[in-house]
Each structure stands twice: as C-alpha cells, then as structure tokens.
C-alpha cells in the first residue's frame, strides 16, 4: 500500500477551502500563543498505483506559507 501526505504551515489566522480531490484533510491546528499566529494542516490519500501527485488549497487572503508533498510505500 502506498500513500501521499501534504503538510502545510502559514503565519496568520486564515480560512482554508478547496481541498484537492481524493485527499482527506485533518483539522487545522493553530497556535494559541499571544503574538505568534501560525497554523498548520495535514491531508492524506491512500494510493492504489504509483504516479505523480499534486495538492491544492485556497487561503482566504494573501498568505506566507510553506508546504511539502511526500509519497511513500
């Protein structure tokens, strides 16, 4: 069995929408430390065949973010 996992992080309180098809998004986690706004979210998909993967999300406003998409078996 193979899988694909997307991990992203951002620096403000932003709403997300538009999970890529086939991925299951886990709940957003946000910092509760005063003055340090940050959030992160993971999404995953179980794969039946090997191949290129991609992932897309939409932030509610302009955002500085980082992300990584990994596949594994």
C-alpha positions as CSV (number, residue, x, y, z in Angstrom):
1,X,0.0,0.0,0.0
2,X,1.2,3.5,-0.8
3,X,0.2,6.9,0.4
4,X,0.6,10.6,-0.2
5,X,0.8,13.2,2.6
6,X,0.6,17.0,2.4
7,X,1.8,19.2,5.3
8,X,1.4,22.9,5.2
9,X,2.0,25.8,7.6
10,X,1.2,29.5,7.5
11,X,1.7,32.7,9.6
12,X,-1.7,34.3,10.1
13,X,-5.3,33.4,11.0
14,X,-6.6,32.4,7.6
15,X,-9.5,30.3,6.4
16,X,-8.8,27.4,4.0
17,X,-11.0,26.0,1.3
18,X,-10.8,23.8,-1.8
19,X,-9.1,20.5,-0.8
20,X,-7.7,18.6,-3.8
21,X,-9.8,15.7,-4.9
22,X,-9.1,12.4,-3.1
23,X,-7.3,13.9,-0.1
24,X,-8.7,13.7,3.4
25,X,-7.9,16.9,5.3
26,X,-7.3,16.7,9.0
27,X,-8.4,19.6,11.3
28,X,-6.4,22.8,11.2
29,X,-4.2,23.4,14.2
30,X,-3.5,27.0,15.3
31,X,-1.1,28.5,17.8
32,X,-2.7,29.9,21.0
33,X,0.4,31.9,22.0
34,X,-0.3,35.6,22.1
35,X,1.5,37.5,19.3
36,X,2.5,34.3,17.4
37,X,-0.2,33.5,14.9
38,X,0.5,30.3,13.0
39,X,-1.4,27.4,11.6
40,X,-0.8,24.0,10.1
41,X,-2.8,21.3,8.4
42,X,-2.1,17.8,7.1
43,X,-4.0,15.9,4.4
44,X,-3.5,12.4,3.2
45,X,-4.6,9.9,0.5
46,X,-4.2,6.2,0.2
47,X,-2.9,5.3,-3.3
48,X,-3.6,2.2,-5.3
49,X,-1.0,2.9,-8.0
50,X,2.3,4.8,-8.3
51,X,2.4,8.1,-10.1
52,X,2.8,11.8,-9.9
53,X,0.8,13.6,-7.1
54,X,-0.3,17.2,-6.6
55,X,-2.3,19.0,-3.9
56,X,-4.0,22.4,-3.8
57,X,-5.7,24.6,-1.2
58,X,-7.0,28.2,-1.2
59,X,-6.4,30.7,1.5
60,X,-9.0,33.3,2.3
61,X,-6.4,36.1,2.0
62,X,-2.9,36.7,0.8
63,X,-0.6,34.5,2.9
64,X,3.0,33.5,3.5
65,X,3.1,29.7,3.7
66,X,5.2,26.6,3.2
67,X,4.3,23.1,2.3
68,X,5.6,19.6,1.4
69,X,4.1,16.8,-0.5
70,X,5.6,13.3,0.1
71,X,4.7,9.9,-1.2
72,X,5.6,6.6,0.4
73,X,5.0,2.9,0.2
